[in-house]
Amino acid sequence: MGEKIQRVKIEMTAEQQTEGRREVSHYHYTGTLLIRNEIVYISYEEEMEGDRYRTLLTCGDGKLTMSRKGSGRQRMEFVPGERRPAVYETPAGTLPLEVLTEECIMERDGKEMDIAVGYELFSGGIAMARHRLFMEIR
């Protein structure tokens, strides 16, 4: 079918605004990219809160899904203009969250891809933080 897993470099910039404070973090990962039936799958490992997580990004049909598995489990679905429930499970318990996606832009040219996501995170109906995520996959 021509499917081939390709090694990629991922450069990520994450911005978070909470109570007037802005934090910017930069990350670099090596991962894999697979395109199957017009859906793009990007997989990489990252360290969060002292634990290793396997992250899978699924891009297609106008949405982006981010799933993480480690000692906990996280899943967020980004669909522009929609508010969706999110899963955030930790060894200490589950935190019910919702994600309101303001924008989700995915541009692909061969194995290169740029992703920009702007979203607001809610817990119990209360806004917690506004986020922007930029990824370059090469």
N, C-alpha and C positions, 0 to 999 in steps of 0.2 A: 504493500500500500504506500510505500515511500515514507513511512513514519520512521523517524530517526531521533534518538535522544541526543541533544547537543549540549556540550558544556558551555556555560555562560558565566560572565561576571555581572554581578548586580551591585549597583551603587544606589543607595537609598538615603534620602533626606527626610526626616520626620520632624514636623513642627507641631507644637502643642501650645494652646492658649488656655490658661485657667486663671480666673480672677485677675485679669489684667497682666499676668505674667506670661512671657513667651519663652519657650525652650526649643532649641533646635539641636537635633542629634544627627550624626552621619554614620552610616554603616556600609561595610563592604563584605560581600559574600560571593562564594563560588557555588554555582548550582547547576541545574539541568533545565532544559526547555524541550518540550515535546508538543507538536501540533497534530491533533487528531480530529478529523471532521470539523475543521474550522475553529476548534476550541484550542486555546493555548494553555499549556500546563507548565508552570514554573515551580521548581522545587529547590529548597535550600535548607540548611541547618543554621540555627541562630541560638545565641545564649540569652536567656532572660531570667532575671531574678535568681542567678546561680544555677540554672537548669538548662539542659540542651533541649531545644524544640525543633521538630521537623515541620517546616512551613510549606504549604502548597497554595499557590495562587492559580485560580482557574479563571481565564479571561475569555468571554464570548457572550453572544446574545445580548450585548449591551450592558452586561454586568460583570463585576469582579467579585470573586469569593476568596476570602483568605481563611485558611484552616491551619491551626497549629496543634501539634500533639507533643506532649512531654509528660511531666508529672501532673500537668493539668491539660485542659483542652479549651481551645478558643475557636470560634467560627463567626465571621462577620461577612455579610453580603452587602455589597455596595451597588445600589440601583439609583441613578439620578432622580431626585425629587421624591424618593420614597423613604419611609421610616420602617425599618425592619428589626425584628428581635435579633439579638446576638447571644451567643453562648460564651460564657467566661467561667470555666470550672477550674478551681485550684484544689490542692489537697485539703485546704481549710474550709472549702465549701463553694457554692455556686453563687455568682453575682448576676442577677437579671439585668441585662442591658438592652438598649435600643440604639440603632445607628440611623441617623438621618443624613442621607447622602446629598450634598449640595452639587458636587460635580464628580464625574468619573470619566476621564479621558484616556483612551488607549490607542496608541498609534503604533503600527507594526510595519516593518520593512524587512522581509526575510526573517532572519533570526534576531534582528535588532528590534527592540520594543521600548517605548516610553509610556509610563503610566503616571497619571496625576489624579489623586483622589482628595476631595475636600469633604469632611463630614463632621457632624456633631454627635457626641456620645451622651446618652441619657441613662440615668439609673432611677427607677421608681418615678419616672416622668419628669425628673429634674435634670436640667442640663448640667453636665459635669465638665466637659472640655470641648473645645473646637480643635480639629486636627486637619493637617494637610500632609499628604504623603506623596513624594516624588521618587520614581524609580527609573533607572536607566539599565536596561538589560542588553548586554553586548556579547 
